[in-house]
Amino acid sequence: MPTMNMIQALNGAHKIAMRADDDIVVFGEDAGYFCGVFRVTEGLQNEFGKTRVFDAPISEGGIVATAVGMAAYGLKPLIEIQFADYIYPGYDQIVSEVAKMRYRTGGEWAMPMVIRTPYGGGIFGGQTHSQSPESLFTHIAGLKVVIPSTPYDAKGLLIAAVEDPDPVIFFEPKRIYNGPFDGHHDRPVKPWSKHPASEVPEGHYTVPIGKAAVVREGAELTVLAYGTMVHVALAAVEERGIDAEVIDLRTLVPLDIETIEQSVEKTGRCLVVHEAPRTSGFGAELVALVQERCFYHLEAPVERVTGWDTPYPHAYEWSYFPGPKRMKKALEKVMAD
């Protein structure tokens, strides 16, 4: 089986979906001729032509609005917002039209579209190329929110998202496009080729939306993470020698609460990790759900490791990033209580 990085896996998902369905169109800023900033759409325009893969003006609101019209008339837009930091001009369209169309038409119209966007830090992108706005979309009824952490999941989840009749916001953690990242920025970069999840089938397959993955089994502590933070969490518990169970959520909405409950009931402790700012981050929702559903099984308060409530600082990137040092402190605290 071939090994792929996440970019190649996502590119493969595009090709498989587009070969199977002529109604799928791909567009975004530089998504056509230039093949996208990260080359996720490489080769698509050459294979499928300029009517199905094309460049859009620098207008995120216009990109999403155009996709809404296309989806309403039977096409299946698979659009790219170049960076999640620039998705905000399209937020009104996403909230008011994309998320509400099925409801406002009494189920007569669906919105079969996928909005892909790279997110997160760790690449020295500063305040305008490092944001993690996922919680803004988990709050909106009618949207599904997906975040893969491996090439295998990236391809399977993207194909599943394209085949879903409802809108999916597909966040891609750009720090791990080319390889897993354990949070140690001062160590050599690791390629995906040495990771088992880089083995990606060339054909069609899906990873179900709404199903988390237990990526490390354990009995002392449950760690909930997604995206880049899955790899940071795995490295941290290994370095500390803790028998922790690490759960990759993969999908924030719908959330696989059953897998979370089963794990916390077993371990009695829980740590939530994400890169987004702390206040009103998705981790707060996870903490509340664990508290509500697993209260009598908890042996210690649920802890969070997150970004700070500040813009993403370029000069202090690794102080902001929830890396090994902050993970170590949180692990020691939740295990000591």
N, C-alpha and C positions, 0 to 999 in steps of 0.2 A: 504494500500500500504506500502511495507517495506521501512525503511529508510536505507540509505547507506552512507558511506563516499566516497570520490572520488576514493580511491584505489579499494574498492569493486565494484563501478560502472564501472570502467575501466576493471576490471577483468570479470565482467558480460558481457561487450561488447565483449571481446575476445571470451568468450564461445559461445555466440549467433552467432557471425559471423563464428566461426570455425565449429560449428554444421551444419550451413547452407551451407558451401562451403568447400569441401575437398581440394581445391587448396590453401587454406590459410596456410602458415607456419609461425611460430614464433621463433625467435632466437635473441640472443644477449649475452653479457657477464653476466653470472650467471642467464640467463633468464629461463633456463630449470630446472635442479635439485634443485637449490637454490631458484627458484621462483622470482628472481629479488631482488635487494637491498631493494626496497620498497614493495615487495610482490604483485606487480600488476599481475604477471603471475602465481600466486599461483594455484596449482592444474591442470594446463594445461597439463603438461607432463604426469601426471597420467591418465588423461582422453583421451588425443589424441595421446600419444605415443612419442617415441624419434625421429621418422622420421619427425614429424610435429612440435615438440617443443624441441629445443636443445640449448646447450651452444655453444658459439662462442669463438675463441681465443681473446686475448686482442689486437685487431687490428680493429679500427673503419673503416679504409679504406677498409680492407678485408671484414668486415661485409656488408658495403654498396655495394661493388663490387659484392659480392656473390648474394646479393638481386637483383642487376641489371640483372645478368645472369638468375636468377630464373624468374623474371618478363618477360624477353624477351622470355622465353620458355613457358609461360603460367601459371606459379604459381603466387600467390599473397602474397608476403612477408610482414609480419607485424613485423618490427624489433624494437629492443630497443637499444638505445644508453644510457648507464648507467647514465651519467650526461651530460647535454648540454655542459658543459665545455670541454668535450672530443670529441665533434662532429667534431672538426676542422681537424683531420687526414682524415675524410671521406668527407670533403668539396669539394675536387676536383672531386670525383666521383659524388657527388650530383649535382654540378654545370655543369660539363662537360657531364655526362651521364644521370643521373636521370631526370634533368630538360629539356634536349635537345632531348631526344630520339624520341618523337612524331614529333618534328619539323624536325629533320635531316632525318627521314624516310618518310617524306611527309604524315604523319598520318597513316602509315601502322602498326607501332608498338606503343603500349601504355606502360606506366610504372605504372601498378596498384600496387603501394606499399605505405605503411605508415611507416614513421620513427617517432617513439615515443621517447621522451626524457624529463626527469624532468629538470626544469630550475628555476632560481631565487634564492634569498637569504632569509634571515630571519630565518635561521636554524644554524647560526654560522658555516657555511661551509668554510668561508674564500675565498681567491681569486680563488681557483680551484674547488669549489663546489657551487658557488653562481651566476654565470654569466647569463646574459640575452641576448643571441645573435640573437634574432628574426629578427632584421633589416637586418642581413647578408643574410637572406633567402627571405625576402620580396623584395629584390632588384633583385632577379634572376627570369627572365621570365620562366614560365613553372612549377613553384611550387605553391602549395596552402599552406597557413600557418594558423593553427588553434590553439587557446588557450582557453580552457574552464575555467570557474570560479566556477562551482558548480558540484556536482555529477550528477544531472539530465542532464546538458549539456554535461558533460564529456562522459557519456555513449552514448547519442544520436549523438554527434559529431563524436565519434570514429567509431561507426557503419556506419555513413554516409561516413567517410573517407575511410573505408575499401571497401565500395561499389562503391566508386568513381573510374573511370578508369584512373585517372591521379594521380601523386605522391602528397602526403600530408605530410608536416612536422607538427607533432603534439606535441606542447610544453605543458607540464604538470607543473603547478606551485606547486612545492613540499611543499611550506610553508602551503598550504591549502589542502594537501592530507587528513588530519584527521579532519579538522575543519576550518571554516571561520576565517579570521584574520583581525582585524580592525586597526592594526598598533600599538596598545598599548601593547608592549612586556612585560610590567610589570603587566599586568592583567592576571587573570586565563584564561586558554585555553578553548575555547568554542567548543563543539563537533558538528558535522554536524547534529546529530539527532534532535537538536532543531531548525534547519533551514528548511523552507518549501521546498527548492530546494533539500533537502536530500531524499525526497519521490521519489523513482525511480521505474518505472514499471519493473517487472521481465522479461517481454518478449521483443520482437523486437520493436524498434521505432527509428526514426532518428530526429536529429535537423539539419535543412538545413545549409549547408556550404554557407557562403556569406550573412547571415542575422543576423544583430545585434539585441540586446534585450534592450528595454527601461526598466531598472530595478527600476527606480524611476522617476515619472513624476514631472515636475516643470516648472516654467515660467520665472525665473530670470537669470538662468545660465545653460549652457550645460557642463557637465563633460564627457570626453571621456576616457575610461579606459579599461583594459583587465587583465585577470588573478587575482592575489592577489590584485592588485590595485583597482579592482571594490569594494571590501569590505572596503578598506581603504577610498575610496572616499565616499561611502555611510555613513560611520561613521562620516567623517569630516563634510559633509554638514548637517547632523543631529545635530551634536554638535554645529555648528555655527548658526543653525536655518535659513539656507538659502533655499529658494524655488528653489532648483536646480533639473535639469533633468540629471540623470546619465545613460549613455549608455554603456552597456557591448558590446564591438565590437565582441567578440567571434571568428571572423575570420578576420585576417589582410589582407589576399589575398585569394579570392576576398573581397574587402571592401564594406560594405553596405553604400555607400556615400549618398544614398537617405535619409536614416533615420537620418544621421548626418545633412544634409542640412535642413531638415524639423525642426529639433530641434533648430539649431542655428538661423534660420530665425524667430523662435518663441521667443527665449530668448534674442538674441542680444549679448550674451557673451559666451565665450568658454574657458574651462580649460582642458588641456591634461595632463594625468598622466601616467607615466610608470617607471619601476624600472631600466631599462637599462641606460647606460651613456647618457648624454645629446646630445653630438655632433654626428650627423648623426643617432640618434635614430629614431625609427618609429614615434615618436611624431613630429619630424620636418616635415615629410611627411603630417601628419594630420594637422598641423598648415598651411602648404602651401595650402592644399586642401580647408580648411575652408576659408582662405584668398581669394583664387581665386573664390570660388563659392558663398560666403556669404558676400563679402566685404561691400555691401551697407546696410546690416542688422546689422553689428557689431557696437556696441556702445563703445567698448573698445578693445585694442589689445588682441590677443589670448595669454594666458599664458601657461607655461609648468612647471610641477613639475616632476623631474627625478632623477636618480642616478647621481653621480658625474663622471667626466672624469678621473677616477682613477681605479686601480684594486680594487676589493671589499675588504675592510679592515676588518679583523677579530676583531680587538680590538675596532674599531669604527663602528661596524655594524649599530647601530641605528642612527648614524649621516649620514651615506650613504643612508640608507633606506628612501624612501619618506614617512615619517610617519606623524602623526597628526600635529606636530609643523610646518613643512614646508608646509603642506596642508593648515593650517590656514592662514599663511602669503600670500600664493598665492590666496586664496579665498578672503581675505580682499583687496588685490591689484586689482584683476579683477573686484570686485564689486564697488571699490572706483572710478575707472577711468570713 
